[in-house]
Amino acid sequence: MSVVKRLLSASATVAGLWCVAAPLTANASVNVPIGDYQKGQLANLSFNRWAGDFTLAGTWFNPETGFDISGAAGFTFNGENPATDYRTGTEFHAEWAVTKHFGQEFSAGVAGYFYQQVTGDSGAGARLGPFKGRIAAIGGTMGYNFKMAETPVSLTLKVFQEFGAKNRPEGTAGFVTIAFPIGTPPAQVK
């Protein structure tokens, strides 16, 4: 199997909305079951199932104080994995952050997330029954914005302590995100 196919997975945004007066977005994405999947492997690059995710998100930012309050909530609807005859139940997810920006380069704040499987797992492969999962977390976030050549880059570190786990592991989760635009940035409006 080619390296390209092994690394392919798809999550395509099919709809989005941004209102300037009310900074809200509505997003719909689809997981396409492509890539390498082998039944019995401890880890696979593909979910090997269709899934649809629908999320609403909003942000409030006050440039005078530097405070940013953001949140998102959505549902993921999962299809069945035909290799395992297992269908993960519908999942609710919510994420939030309260961040203080110190100029244009640095930011720090508090963030968290909540996950609840609202319907049970099903299918012949669900040998443990419905097995609904749940987890919550709270932690910190730090960000640093800089330019590499003339390209703006955003580096974010988030560390969360999880709690309230049900049917899932619980611990400390850390995430590093590096974001930058691909291609030529649009001309700035003056």
C-alpha positions as CSV (number, residue, x, y, z in Angstrom):
1,M,0.0,0.0,0.0
2,S,1.4,3.4,-0.9
3,V,2.6,5.9,1.8
4,V,0.1,8.4,0.5
5,K,-2.9,6.1,0.9
6,R,-1.6,5.0,4.4
7,L,-1.6,8.6,5.5
8,L,-4.9,9.7,4.0
9,S,-7.8,10.3,6.1
10,A,-10.5,12.8,5.3
11,S,-12.5,15.3,7.3
12,A,-13.9,17.8,4.9
13,T,-15.8,20.9,6.0
14,V,-18.9,21.1,3.9
15,A,-20.6,24.2,5.4
16,G,-19.5,27.2,7.4
17,L,-21.0,30.5,8.4
18,W,-19.4,33.6,9.9
19,C,-21.4,36.6,11.0
20,V,-19.4,39.8,11.6
21,A,-21.9,41.3,14.1
22,A,-22.2,38.0,16.0
23,P,-18.9,36.0,15.7
24,L,-20.6,32.6,15.4
25,T,-19.7,29.7,13.1
26,A,-21.7,26.6,12.1
27,N,-19.6,23.7,10.8
28,A,-20.4,20.4,9.3
29,S,-17.7,17.9,8.6
30,V,-17.5,14.3,7.3
31,N,-15.1,11.6,8.1
32,V,-14.5,9.4,5.0
33,P,-13.3,5.8,5.7
34,I,-10.1,5.9,3.6
35,G,-6.6,5.1,4.6
36,D,-5.0,2.0,6.0
37,Y,-7.1,0.0,8.5
38,Q,-6.2,-3.5,9.7
39,K,-8.5,-5.3,12.1
40,G,-6.7,-6.4,15.3
41,Q,-4.1,-3.6,15.1
42,L,-3.5,-1.6,18.3
43,A,-3.5,1.6,16.3
44,N,-4.8,2.5,12.8
45,L,-4.6,5.7,10.8
46,S,-8.2,5.3,9.6
47,F,-11.4,5.1,11.6
48,N,-12.8,2.8,8.8
49,R,-16.3,4.3,9.2
50,W,-18.3,7.2,8.0
51,A,-19.0,9.9,10.6
52,G,-20.6,13.3,10.5
53,D,-19.9,16.1,13.0
54,F,-22.0,19.2,13.4
55,T,-20.6,22.0,15.6
56,L,-21.6,25.6,16.6
57,A,-18.9,27.9,17.9
58,G,-18.7,31.4,19.1
59,T,-16.0,33.9,20.2
60,W,-16.2,37.2,22.1
61,F,-13.0,39.3,22.0
62,N,-12.5,42.7,23.6
63,P,-9.4,44.4,22.0
64,E,-9.3,47.0,24.8
65,T,-8.9,44.5,27.6
66,G,-7.4,41.6,25.6
67,F,-9.9,39.1,26.9
68,D,-11.2,36.4,24.6
69,I,-14.0,34.0,25.5
70,S,-14.6,31.2,23.1
71,G,-16.6,28.0,23.0
72,A,-17.9,25.3,20.8
73,A,-20.4,22.4,21.1
74,G,-21.4,19.7,18.7
75,F,-22.5,16.2,18.0
76,T,-20.7,13.4,16.1
77,F,-22.9,10.8,14.5
78,N,-20.9,7.6,13.8
79,G,-21.4,4.9,11.1
80,E,-20.5,1.2,11.6
81,N,-17.0,-0.1,11.1
82,P,-17.7,-3.0,8.7
83,A,-14.4,-4.8,9.7
84,T,-15.5,-5.1,13.3
85,D,-19.3,-4.8,13.1
86,Y,-19.0,-2.0,15.8
87,R,-20.8,1.2,15.8
88,T,-19.8,3.9,18.3
89,G,-22.8,5.8,19.7
90,T,-23.6,9.4,19.1
91,E,-21.1,11.7,20.9
92,F,-21.6,15.2,22.4
93,H,-18.5,17.4,22.7
94,A,-17.9,20.9,24.1
95,E,-14.8,23.0,24.4
96,W,-14.2,26.4,25.9
97,A,-11.4,28.8,26.8
98,V,-11.0,32.2,28.5
99,T,-7.8,33.8,27.4
100,K,-6.0,37.1,28.1
101,H,-3.9,38.5,25.3
102,F,-0.7,40.4,26.3
103,G,-0.1,42.4,23.2
104,Q,-0.1,40.7,19.8
105,E,2.4,38.0,20.7
106,F,1.5,36.3,24.0
107,S,-1.6,34.9,25.5
108,A,-2.5,32.7,28.5
109,G,-5.7,31.4,30.0
110,V,-7.9,28.7,31.3
111,A,-9.6,26.1,29.0
112,G,-11.6,22.9,29.3
113,Y,-13.6,20.3,27.5
114,F,-16.4,17.8,28.1
115,Y,-17.3,14.7,26.2
116,Q,-20.4,12.5,26.7
117,Q,-21.5,9.6,24.6
118,V,-25.3,10.1,24.4
119,T,-26.2,6.8,22.8
120,G,-24.6,3.4,23.4
121,D,-22.3,1.4,21.2
122,S,-24.0,-1.2,19.1
123,G,-23.4,-4.0,16.6
124,A,-22.2,-7.6,16.8
125,G,-18.7,-6.3,17.7
126,A,-19.9,-4.4,20.8
127,R,-19.3,-7.4,23.1
128,L,-19.2,-5.2,26.2
129,G,-22.6,-3.7,25.6
130,P,-23.5,0.0,25.1
131,F,-20.3,1.1,26.9
132,K,-21.1,4.9,26.9
133,G,-18.1,7.0,27.7
134,R,-17.7,10.4,29.5
135,I,-14.8,12.7,30.4
136,A,-14.3,16.3,31.5
137,A,-11.1,18.3,31.8
138,I,-9.8,21.7,32.9
139,G,-6.4,23.2,32.3
140,G,-4.3,26.0,31.0
141,T,-3.4,27.4,27.6
142,M,-0.5,29.5,26.4
143,G,0.0,31.0,23.0
144,Y,2.8,32.7,21.1
145,N,2.4,34.5,17.7
146,F,5.4,35.3,15.5
147,K,6.5,35.6,11.9
148,M,8.7,33.1,10.1
149,A,10.0,35.1,7.0
150,E,6.8,37.0,6.3
151,T,4.4,34.2,7.3
152,P,2.4,34.6,10.5
153,V,2.7,31.6,12.8
154,S,0.6,30.8,15.9
155,L,2.0,28.3,18.5
156,T,-0.3,27.1,21.2
157,L,0.3,24.8,24.2
158,K,-2.6,23.3,26.1
159,V,-2.4,21.0,29.2
160,F,-5.6,19.5,30.7
161,Q,-6.3,17.4,33.8
162,E,-9.1,15.1,33.1
163,F,-11.7,14.0,35.7
164,G,-15.1,12.4,35.9
165,A,-14.2,9.6,33.5
166,K,-16.6,6.8,32.8
167,N,-15.6,3.9,30.4
168,R,-12.5,5.8,29.3
169,P,-9.0,6.4,30.5
170,E,-8.4,9.5,32.7
171,G,-5.2,11.4,33.1
172,T,-3.3,14.5,31.9
173,A,-3.6,15.5,28.2
174,G,-1.3,17.9,26.4
175,F,-1.6,19.4,23.0
176,V,0.7,21.5,20.9
177,T,-0.7,23.3,17.8
178,I,1.2,25.2,15.1
179,A,-0.9,27.1,12.7
180,F,0.0,29.1,9.6
181,P,-1.6,30.1,6.3
182,I,-0.7,28.1,3.2
183,G,-0.3,30.2,0.1
184,T,-0.2,33.9,-0.3
185,P,-2.1,35.9,2.4
186,P,-4.9,38.1,1.2
187,A,-4.2,41.9,0.8
188,Q,-5.1,43.8,4.0
189,V,-8.0,46.1,3.8
190,K,-7.2,49.7,5.0
